[in-house]
Amino acid sequence: MSTNFCVIMAGGVGSRFWPLSRTAKPKQFLDILGTGKTFLQQTYERFLKVVPNENFLVVTNVRYKDLVLEQLPELKEQQVLLEPLRRNTAPCLAYALHKIKKKEQNSKVIVTPSDHLILEQENFVQQLKNGLSFLDSNESLLTLGIKPVRPETMYGYIQVNSKKEFKDLENLYQVKTFTEKPDVEMAKIFIETGEFYWNSGIFISTLSCFIDAFEKHLPDMLQTFSKGEKLLDTDDEEAFIKKAYSECQAISIDYGIMEKAKNVCVLTAEFGWSDLGSWNSLYENREKDKNGNIVGGGHAFIYDSQNCIVDISKGKVAVVQGLDGYIVAESNDVLMICRREDEDQIKKYVTDVRIKKGDSLL
């Protein structure tokens, strides 16, 4: 009987949510939806239904260690893996797999981002259970694909091939291709074919299958972590990980493994998923007033305005008049006002601020 583990990837900076999401406290540590719980806390509670508390690992940047332990006091210090450098998600997984290997070789591993929204919890948990059951008898890499509801250009897509026969599941397919973020015309074609699903970025497999995939597709990275395996869980772990990360290329699990592997399957489903990666995705998923406005944080007086997002610090007051389709976001020492349709420019704004004012406002 294998044991379930969950690896929560929580090292990102969420720059598309600037100025709310800042380097000092990124999106995963915020309660952007006003639920009383941060994204990280919601993610942990979601997977706690299929993974015991002691089998969680949170991989994050070294500067966020205290934030993780503060928000997830149920975890022990050794369950928080600290990355000295940002190297995307493949090194993050390689590190976690070697920690799990030392604890329990006969295991299944769920890998998940820390900052997604899932509205239909019961349906989601059932899909996880279906996937874990499938892995009892199949050496496969498994991902969750979301039925698209619009031609979204900010998500990656999964193209399905033939159905995979397993028990009475009607939503299990062999993966044909992974495609990164398309332009809007290509996204429309994807939806018309009915063969494409959004890539949730949630991956499930056995420990051995994940390690085999690294051996085939990212052998140098696997070797980098394997040669220091004996140093994990010792006083020398920190120094070893610093060296290992300095040697690793920055590459995602998607690019490094999933797009190359042949034994990839997908469970297609709808469970109210969003990666909430942008202000507009937040707009789609929050309750609006009669004029289509959403307000977060402090108190806003809104006049003759519609279809706006207004998010200001608690204890502050904003007066907004005569705007249609704008983001008004304030956090401490930064105020940003821009059209919602131009939110893809936010990364440019962040770069400009960095060049002229340094990193203190990021």
N, C-alpha and C positions, 0 to 999 in steps of 0.2 A: 504494500500500500504506500503510495507516494504522498509526500507532504506538500502543501501549497505554500508558496512564498509570493510576496508582492513587492515589487521594486517601484517606488514612487520617484519620478524624476522631477526635482524641484529646484533646479539651478538657474533657470532662465531669468531675464530681467524685464520681460513684458513691455518692451519699448513702445509698442503700438498703443499702449494705454497711458502713455505720458500725458500730462504730468502727474496723474494719480499714481501710476506705477513708477517707482523710482528705484535706482540702483540699491539704495539703502533698504528699501522694503518693496520688493516687486509684487506683481499681481497675485501670485499664489498665496501670499501672506495677508491679503486684503479681503474684506467683506464687501466686495463691489456690488453684490446683489441686495445688500441690506437684510440678509437672513439671520444675522447674529453669529454666523460661522464663516471662517475664511475658506477659500477654495481648497487649501491643503487639508483643513479639518474635514470638509465634506468628502474629499477623495478618500481619506483614511477610513471614515465611517462607512463609505460605500463598499469598500473591499473587505472590511472587517466581517462581512457576511459570508465570505468564502475563505478567508485567510486568518489564522490565529494571530493575536497581537504580537507575539514574540517572533513571528516570521515576516514582519515588515522591515524593509530597508528603505530609508529616504536618502537619496543621493542629491547633494546640494553643494553650492559653493561654500568654501570654508567660512566666509563672512556671515553665512546665514545659520550657522549651527545653533546659536542661542535662540533665534526665532523659531526654528523647528521644534526644539525641546520645550519652548514656552507654549507653543500652540498644540503640541502633541505630548503632553506630560506622561502619557501612557508608555512612551518608548524609552528604552534605556539609551544611554549615550552611545554605546557601541552599535546601535541600530541606525545611527546617522553617519553616512559615509561622506567625507568631505573632499571635494574636488579643489585642487589648488589653482587650476586654470579652466577656462571654458573651452571645451573641445567637442561640443555637440553631444549627441546621445549615445553613439556607439561605445566610446570609452567608458561612459557612465554605466552601461550595461555590462561591459567586460569586467569592470571592477566589482560590480554587485554579484555577478555569476561566480567569481572566484571566492567571494565571501560565503556565498551559499554552499558552494562545493565543499568548503571546510566543515560546514555544519551538517549538511544532509545531501548526499549525492543523488539519492533517489527522490527527486522532487520535481514539481511543476512550478513554473515561474510566470507570473503575470507582470508585465511591464506597462506602466501607465504614466501619462503626464499628470501634473499636480493641479492643473488649473482649468479643467473642463466642467461644463454644466451638463448634468443628466437629470432630466425631469421625471422619467418613469423608472424609478428605482427597482421595483419588483421585476419588471421585464428585463432590465439590464442584468440583474443578478441571475435570472434564469438563463440568459444567454451565456454568462460566464460559466455557469454550472454545465451547460450543454458542451461548451468548448473544453472544459476540463475533463468531462466524461469521454469526449472524442479522443483526447490525448492518451487515455488509458490503453488504447489499442492502435494508435497511429503515430508514427514518428514524423510529425509535421510541424511547421511553423504556422501559427494561426493568428489571424487578425480579425478585428470587428469592422465591418463596412456599414456605412449609414446610407439609407436610401435618400438621394438628393431631392430637395424640394425647390431648388432654384439653381441657375447656372452660376455657381459660386466660383470666383477666381482666387480666393484665398486658401482653398483647401487642395490637398492632393487627392487623386482619384485612384480607385482600384477597378480594373476591368475583370469581370468574371468569365470563366470558361465553363466547362461542363459541371453539372451537379455532382456532388460527392455523396455517395450512398453511406449513410450512417443512421442506424435506428430509424426513427420516423421524422428526422429533421428535413424540412423542406427548404431551409435557407442556408445550406452549406454548399460551397462551391470551390472548385479549384481556381486559383488566381491565374489569370492570363498575363496581365501587365500592371505595373504601378506607373502612374503618370503624375509628375509634379504639377504645381499650380498652372492651369491653362489660361489663355486669354478668354474673353467672354464668348467669342464666337465658337471656339473649340469646346468650351463648357456646355454651350447649348447643344452641340452635336452629341456630346457625351450623354446628356440627359435623354435626347431623342432616341438613342440606340437602346436604352434600357439595360445596357450591359455594365454601366459604371456606377460605382458607389463612392461616397466620401471616405477617405482614409481617416479613421479615428485616432490613429497613433497608439492604439492599445494592442499589445502583442502578447500571445500566450504560447508557451511550448514547454517541453521537458527541459531540464537542465542540460542533459546530454545532447539534445537536439540543438539547443542554442549554441553550445560549445562546438559542436560539429560544424555549424554554420559559420562561426568565426574561423574555424580551422580551414574551411574551404575558401572563404571570401575575404576575410581580414586576418590572415595568418600572422602577420607581423605584430598586429595589436594583441592578438591572443598570446603570442610568445612573450611580449613585453610584460604582461601581467602574470603569466605562468611562471616566469623565472624568479619572481619574488613571492610566490604563493606561501612559502614557509614564513615569510615576514609578516603576513597578515595576522591581526589579533596579537601583535607583540608591540613593544616600544619602538620598533624600527619601521612600523607600517607607514607613518606619516612621511618619513624621509623617502621611503621606497615609492610611495604614490606620487610625490612631487617629481621624482625622476621619471616615473612611468608616464605621467601626463605630459612632461616636456618632450617625450619621444613619440607621443601619439599624434596621428593626423586628426584634424577636426573633420569628422564625418558623422552623418546621422545613421541610425539603425536602418532607415528606409533605403538610403543610397547604398550603404555599405553591405547590407545583407539581404533585405527583403526583395529588392528589385532584381537581385542576381540569383537568388535561390529558386530551385525547381519545385521543392516540396512545400509550397505555401497554399494554405486554404483560407477562406474567409467565411465568417458567419455574417450574413446580411440581416440588418434589423432596423427597427425604428424605436428609439426609446427617449426621444426628446433631447438629442445630443447637440451641443454646440461647443466649439473650442473657445468661445468667448475671447477671441484673439484681438478684437478691435472694438472701438466705440460703437460702430454700427451693429455688430453682433450683440452688444449689450442692449442697444436700442430695441432690437427685435425680441429680446427675451425678458424685458422688464415691463411692468404695468405702466400704462400711459394715462394721462388725464384726458378730458374730453377734447382737448386741442392737439392731442398727440405728443405732448411733452412728457419727459420723465425728469424727475428731480432726485438727486442723491446728496447725502452729506448734510450740509447746513440748510438754511431756510432761504427760499427764493420767492421773490415777488415777480410774477411773469404777466406781462401785458401785451396784447396784440401780437402774440408769438405762437407759432405752432411747429410741431415736428422737431423739437429741439431736445438736446440732452444738456441739463444743467447740473453740474456736480462740483460742489464747493466744500471746503473744510467745515467740520462741525463747529458750531459757535459763530460762524460767519453768515453774513446776509448778502444776497445778490439781488439786484434789480435788473430785469431783462425786458426790453421793450422793442417791438418791431422786427423780430428775427423770425426767419422761416428756414428750418433745416440746418441749424447750427449746433456745434458743440461748444459749450461754455464750461471749461474745466479749470478749477483753481485748486492748488495744493501748496500750502505754506507760502513759498516765495515765488511761485510761478502761476501766471494766468495765461490760458490759451483760449483763443476764440477763433474757430475756423468752420468752414462749411462741412457738413457731414459728408457730402459727396467728394470732398477733397481730403478725406482722412488718410489716404495713402501717402500724403505729403508729410505726415507727422514725423516719419523717420528723418526726412530732410530737415525739418525744424529742429529736431534733436541734435543733428549733426552741426547745424549752424550755431546753435546755442553752445555746444561743446567747443567749437572753434573760437567763438568770441568771448565766452564766459568761463571756459574750463568745465570740469566734471562736477562741480559742486551743486549744480542745478539739475543734474540728471538722475 
